[in-house]
Amino acid sequence: MTEAGWQAWELLTGSIGAIRIGPRGGITGLDLPALLIQAQALGYDQPLLARLLPFAERGMVTGAAKNNEKEG
C-alpha cells in the first residue's frame, strides 16, 4: 500500500465519528471536511486525500447497503 493509502486507511479506521449515519442506522457517507482537518493536523497529504477519500466513501456506502440487503 502507498503512503497515501496508509494515511487514508488510518483516517478511516481511526475516525468512527466521521461516519455519517442515516435515520435508519445505515451509513450515508463520511464527514469529509472533518477528515481533511484531521489530515492537516497529522501532516498528511491533504490534496491527495481529498481525491482518495470520496472513493473510500463510495465503497463504504455501497458495501454497507449490500450488507443491509443481506440482513434485511
N, CA, C and O atoms as a GROMACS GRO file, in nm:
protein
  288
    1MET      N    1   0.085  -0.117   0.000
    1MET     CA    2   0.000   0.000   0.000
    1MET      C    3   0.090   0.124   0.000
    1MET      O    4   0.196   0.125   0.062
    2THR      N    5   0.045   0.226  -0.068
    2THR     CA    6   0.122   0.351  -0.075
    2THR      C    7   0.111   0.428   0.056
    2THR      O    8   0.027   0.398   0.141
    3GLU      N    9   0.196   0.528   0.071
    3GLU     CA   10   0.190   0.614   0.189
    3GLU      C   11   0.054   0.682   0.200
    3GLU      O   12  -0.005   0.689   0.308
    4ALA      N   13   0.003   0.733   0.087
    4ALA     CA   14  -0.129   0.797   0.088
    4ALA      C   15  -0.238   0.696   0.123
    4ALA      O   16  -0.335   0.730   0.190
    5GLY      N   17  -0.221   0.573   0.078
    5GLY     CA   18  -0.317   0.469   0.112
    5GLY      C   19  -0.320   0.442   0.262
    5GLY      O   20  -0.427   0.426   0.321
    6TRP      N   21  -0.202   0.438   0.323
    6TRP     CA   22  -0.196   0.420   0.468
    6TRP      C   23  -0.258   0.538   0.542
    6TRP      O   24  -0.326   0.520   0.642
    7GLN      N   25  -0.234   0.657   0.491
    7GLN     CA   26  -0.292   0.775   0.554
    7GLN      C   27  -0.444   0.770   0.548
    7GLN      O   28  -0.512   0.796   0.647
    8ALA      N   29  -0.498   0.735   0.431
    8ALA     CA   30  -0.643   0.725   0.417
    8ALA      C   31  -0.698   0.617   0.509
    8ALA      O   32  -0.800   0.637   0.575
    9TRP      N   33  -0.630   0.502   0.514
    9TRP     CA   34  -0.676   0.391   0.598
    9TRP      C   35  -0.677   0.433   0.745
    9TRP      O   36  -0.773   0.405   0.817
   10GLU      N   37  -0.571   0.499   0.789
   10GLU     CA   38  -0.564   0.543   0.928
   10GLU      C   39  -0.676   0.642   0.961
   10GLU      O   40  -0.737   0.633   1.068
   11LEU      N   41  -0.702   0.734   0.871
   11LEU     CA   42  -0.811   0.830   0.894
   11LEU      C   43  -0.946   0.759   0.903
   11LEU      O   44  -1.027   0.789   0.990
   12LEU      N   45  -0.969   0.664   0.812
   12LEU     CA   46  -1.099   0.597   0.807
   12LEU      C   47  -1.120   0.504   0.926
   12LEU      O   48  -1.231   0.497   0.980
   13THR      N   49  -1.017   0.433   0.966
   13THR     CA   50  -1.034   0.337   1.076
   13THR      C   51  -1.025   0.401   1.213
   13THR      O   52  -1.072   0.345   1.312
   14GLY      N   53  -0.964   0.518   1.220
   14GLY     CA   54  -0.947   0.583   1.349
   14GLY      C   55  -1.045   0.696   1.376
   14GLY      O   56  -1.036   0.762   1.479
   15SER      N   57  -1.137   0.717   1.285
   15SER     CA   58  -1.228   0.832   1.297
   15SER      C   59  -1.373   0.788   1.286
   15SER      O   60  -1.445   0.834   1.197
   16ILE      N   61  -1.414   0.701   1.374
   16ILE     CA   62  -1.550   0.648   1.367
   16ILE      C   63  -1.654   0.760   1.373
   16ILE      O   64  -1.763   0.746   1.318
   17GLY      N   65  -1.622   0.870   1.438
   17GLY     CA   66  -1.715   0.983   1.448
   17GLY      C   67  -1.735   1.057   1.317
   17GLY      O   68  -1.827   1.138   1.305
   18ALA      N   69  -1.649   1.030   1.219
   18ALA     CA   70  -1.661   1.098   1.090
   18ALA      C   71  -1.751   1.022   0.993
   18ALA      O   72  -1.769   1.065   0.879
   19ILE      N   73  -1.807   0.911   1.038
   19ILE     CA   74  -1.900   0.835   0.953
   19ILE      C   75  -2.040   0.889   0.977
   19ILE      O   76  -2.086   0.898   1.091
   20ARG      N   77  -2.107   0.927   0.870
   20ARG     CA   78  -2.244   0.980   0.880
   20ARG      C   79  -2.343   0.863   0.876
   20ARG      O   80  -2.340   0.779   0.786
   21ILE      N   81  -2.429   0.861   0.976
   21ILE     CA   82  -2.529   0.755   0.989
   21ILE      C   83  -2.667   0.816   0.964
   21ILE      O   84  -2.701   0.920   1.020
   22GLY      N   85  -2.746   0.749   0.880
   22GLY     CA   86  -2.880   0.796   0.849
   22GLY      C   87  -2.980   0.762   0.958
   22GLY      O   88  -2.944   0.694   1.054
   23PRO      N   89  -3.104   0.807   0.945
   23PRO     CA   90  -3.205   0.786   1.047
   23PRO      C   91  -3.240   0.639   1.070
   23PRO      O   92  -3.287   0.603   1.178
   24ARG      N   93  -3.216   0.554   0.972
   24ARG     CA   94  -3.243   0.411   0.988
   24ARG      C   95  -3.118   0.332   1.026
   24ARG      O   96  -3.121   0.209   1.029
   25GLY      N   97  -3.011   0.402   1.055
   25GLY     CA   98  -2.890   0.337   1.101
   25GLY      C   99  -2.790   0.299   0.993
   25GLY      O  100  -2.686   0.242   1.024
   26GLY      N  101  -2.819   0.329   0.868
   26GLY     CA  102  -2.727   0.297   0.759
   26GLY      C  103  -2.622   0.405   0.739
   26GLY      O  104  -2.644   0.521   0.773
   27ILE      N  105  -2.509   0.366   0.683
   27ILE     CA  106  -2.404   0.461   0.652
   27ILE      C  107  -2.444   0.543   0.531
   27ILE      O  108  -2.475   0.488   0.425
   28THR      N  109  -2.444   0.675   0.546
   28THR     CA  110  -2.482   0.763   0.435
   28THR      C  111  -2.362   0.837   0.377
   28THR      O  112  -2.373   0.899   0.271
   29GLY      N  113  -2.248   0.831   0.443
   29GLY     CA  114  -2.130   0.898   0.392
   29GLY      C  115  -2.030   0.928   0.501
   29GLY      O  116  -2.041   0.880   0.614
   30LEU      N  117  -1.932   1.009   0.465
   30LEU     CA  118  -1.827   1.050   0.557
   30LEU      C  119  -1.830   1.201   0.574
   30LEU      O  120  -1.873   1.274   0.484
   31ASP      N  121  -1.785   1.247   0.688
   31ASP     CA  122  -1.769   1.390   0.710
   31ASP      C  123  -1.632   1.428   0.654
   31ASP      O  124  -1.533   1.439   0.727
   32LEU      N  125  -1.628   1.448   0.523
   32LEU     CA  126  -1.501   1.472   0.454
   32LEU      C  127  -1.428   1.596   0.505
   32LEU      O  128  -1.306   1.590   0.522
   33PRO      N  129  -1.496   1.709   0.531
   33PRO     CA  130  -1.422   1.824   0.585
   33PRO      C  131  -1.354   1.792   0.718
   33PRO      O  132  -1.241   1.835   0.741
   34ALA      N  133  -1.420   1.717   0.805
   34ALA     CA  134  -1.359   1.681   0.934
   34ALA      C  135  -1.237   1.591   0.913
   34ALA      O  136  -1.136   1.607   0.980
   35LEU      N  137  -1.248   1.498   0.819
   35LEU     CA  138  -1.134   1.410   0.791
   35LEU      C  139  -1.015   1.488   0.734
   35LEU      O  140  -0.900   1.457   0.766
   36LEU      N  141  -1.043   1.587   0.651
   36LEU     CA  142  -0.934   1.666   0.595
   36LEU      C  143  -0.869   1.757   0.700
   36LEU      O  144  -0.749   1.784   0.693
   37ILE      N  145  -0.947   1.803   0.797
   37ILE     CA  146  -0.889   1.879   0.908
   37ILE      C  147  -0.797   1.789   0.990
   37ILE      O  148  -0.689   1.831   1.031
   38GLN      N  149  -0.841   1.665   1.014
   38GLN     CA  150  -0.756   1.569   1.086
   38GLN      C  151  -0.629   1.541   1.006
   38GLN      O  152  -0.520   1.532   1.063
   39ALA      N  153  -0.644   1.526   0.875
   39ALA     CA  154  -0.528   1.500   0.790
   39ALA      C  155  -0.427   1.614   0.800
   39ALA      O  156  -0.306   1.590   0.808
   40GLN      N  157  -0.476   1.736   0.801
   40GLN     CA  158  -0.388   1.852   0.814
   40GLN      C  159  -0.315   1.849   0.948
   40GLN      O  160  -0.195   1.874   0.954
   41ALA      N  161  -0.388   1.819   1.054
   41ALA     CA  162  -0.328   1.815   1.188
   41ALA      C  163  -0.220   1.708   1.198
   41ALA      O  164  -0.124   1.723   1.273
   42LEU      N  165  -0.236   1.600   1.124
   42LEU     CA  166  -0.140   1.490   1.126
   42LEU      C  167  -0.027   1.507   1.025
   42LEU      O  168   0.064   1.425   1.018
   43GLY      N  169  -0.033   1.615   0.946
   43GLY     CA  170   0.070   1.639   0.847
   43GLY      C  171   0.058   1.552   0.724
   43GLY      O  172   0.157   1.529   0.654
   44TYR      N  173  -0.062   1.504   0.696
   44TYR     CA  174  -0.086   1.416   0.581
   44TYR      C  175  -0.105   1.499   0.454
   44TYR      O  176  -0.124   1.621   0.459
   45ASP      N  177  -0.100   1.432   0.342
   45ASP     CA  178  -0.113   1.494   0.211
   45ASP      C  179  -0.261   1.524   0.183
   45ASP      O  180  -0.332   1.440   0.127
   46GLN      N  181  -0.307   1.644   0.221
   46GLN     CA  182  -0.448   1.680   0.206
   46GLN      C  183  -0.499   1.677   0.063
   46GLN      O  184  -0.606   1.621   0.039
   47PRO      N  185  -0.427   1.735  -0.034
   47PRO     CA  186  -0.480   1.732  -0.170
   47PRO      C  187  -0.502   1.590  -0.223
   47PRO      O  188  -0.601   1.563  -0.290
   48LEU      N  189  -0.410   1.501  -0.193
   48LEU     CA  190  -0.425   1.364  -0.238
   48LEU      C  191  -0.540   1.294  -0.164
   48LEU      O  192  -0.618   1.222  -0.226
   49LEU      N  193  -0.549   1.316  -0.034
   49LEU     CA  194  -0.658   1.256   0.042
   49LEU      C  195  -0.794   1.311   0.000
   49LEU      O  196  -0.894   1.240   0.005
   50ALA      N  197  -0.797   1.437  -0.041
   50ALA     CA  198  -0.922   1.496  -0.090
   50ALA      C  199  -0.969   1.423  -0.215
   50ALA      O  200  -1.089   1.422  -0.245
   51ARG      N  201  -0.877   1.364  -0.288
   51ARG     CA  202  -0.914   1.286  -0.407
   51ARG      C  203  -0.946   1.142  -0.372
   51ARG      O  204  -1.034   1.082  -0.433
   52LEU      N  205  -0.876   1.084  -0.273
   52LEU     CA  206  -0.895   0.943  -0.238
   52LEU      C  207  -1.019   0.917  -0.153
   52LEU      O  208  -1.091   0.820  -0.176
   53LEU      N  209  -1.043   1.002  -0.055
   53LEU     CA  210  -1.149   0.975   0.042
   53LEU      C  211  -1.289   0.965  -0.020
   53LEU      O  212  -1.367   0.883   0.028
   54PRO      N  213  -1.325   1.042  -0.122
   54PRO     CA  214  -1.458   1.022  -0.182
   54PRO      C  215  -1.477   0.882  -0.241
   54PRO      O  216  -1.588   0.830  -0.240
   55PHE      N  217  -1.369   0.822  -0.292
   55PHE     CA  218  -1.379   0.684  -0.343
   55PHE      C  219  -1.400   0.586  -0.228
   55PHE      O  220  -1.477   0.491  -0.239
   56ALA      N  221  -1.330   0.610  -0.117
   56ALA     CA  222  -1.349   0.527   0.002
   56ALA      C  223  -1.492   0.542   0.054
   56ALA      O  224  -1.555   0.444   0.094
   57GLU      N  225  -1.541   0.664   0.052
   57GLU     CA  226  -1.678   0.691   0.096
   57GLU      C  227  -1.778   0.612   0.011
   57GLU      O  228  -1.869   0.549   0.064
   58ARG      N  229  -1.760   0.617  -0.120
   58ARG     CA  230  -1.850   0.545  -0.210
   58ARG      C  231  -1.847   0.395  -0.182
   58ARG      O  232  -1.951   0.329  -0.181
   59GLY      N  233  -1.728   0.341  -0.159
   59GLY     CA  234  -1.715   0.199  -0.128
   59GLY      C  235  -1.781   0.163   0.003
   59GLY      O  236  -1.845   0.058   0.013
   60MET      N  237  -1.766   0.247   0.105
   60MET     CA  238  -1.828   0.220   0.235
   60MET      C  239  -1.980   0.223   0.224
   60MET      O  240  -2.047   0.135   0.278
   61VAL      N  241  -2.034   0.321   0.156
   61VAL     CA  242  -2.179   0.334   0.143
   61VAL      C  243  -2.235   0.215   0.064
   61VAL      O  244  -2.336   0.157   0.102
   62THR      N  245  -2.169   0.179  -0.046
   62THR     CA  246  -2.214   0.066  -0.128
   62THR      C  247  -2.205  -0.064  -0.050
   62THR      O  248  -2.299  -0.144  -0.052
   63GLY      N  249  -2.094  -0.086   0.018
   63GLY     CA  250  -2.077  -0.208   0.097
   63GLY      C  251  -2.177  -0.219   0.210
   63GLY      O  252  -2.231  -0.327   0.236
   64ALA      N  253  -2.202  -0.109   0.277
   64ALA     CA  254  -2.300  -0.110   0.387
   64ALA      C  255  -2.440  -0.137   0.334
   64ALA      O  256  -2.517  -0.209   0.397
   65ALA      N  257  -2.473  -0.081   0.218
   65ALA     CA  258  -2.605  -0.104   0.159
   65ALA      C  259  -2.622  -0.251   0.121
   65ALA      O  260  -2.728  -0.308   0.144
   66LYS      N  261  -2.519  -0.312   0.064
   66LYS     CA  262  -2.525  -0.454   0.029
   66LYS      C  263  -2.540  -0.540   0.154
   66LYS      O  264  -2.614  -0.638   0.155
   67ASN      N  265  -2.468  -0.502   0.259
   67ASN     CA  266  -2.478  -0.576   0.385
   67ASN      C  267  -2.618  -0.566   0.443
   67ASN      O  268  -2.671  -0.664   0.495
   68ASN      N  269  -2.677  -0.447   0.436
   68ASN     CA  270  -2.813  -0.428   0.487
   68ASN      C  271  -2.914  -0.508   0.407
   68ASN      O  272  -3.012  -0.558   0.464
   69GLU      N  273  -2.893  -0.523   0.275
   69GLU     CA  274  -2.984  -0.603   0.192
   69GLU      C  275  -2.980  -0.749   0.234
   69GLU      O  276  -3.083  -0.815   0.239
   70LYS      N  277  -2.860  -0.800   0.265
   70LYS     CA  278  -2.846  -0.939   0.307
   70LYS      C  279  -2.914  -0.963   0.442
   70LYS      O  280  -2.975  -1.068   0.463
   71GLU      N  281  -2.902  -0.866   0.532
   71GLU     CA  282  -2.960  -0.880   0.665
   71GLU      C  283  -3.110  -0.857   0.665
   71GLU      O  284  -3.182  -0.913   0.748
   72GLY      N  285  -3.158  -0.775   0.572
   72GLY     CA  286  -3.299  -0.735   0.571
   72GLY      C  287  -3.380  -0.826   0.492
   72GLY      O  288  -3.502  -0.807   0.480
   0.00000   0.00000   0.00000
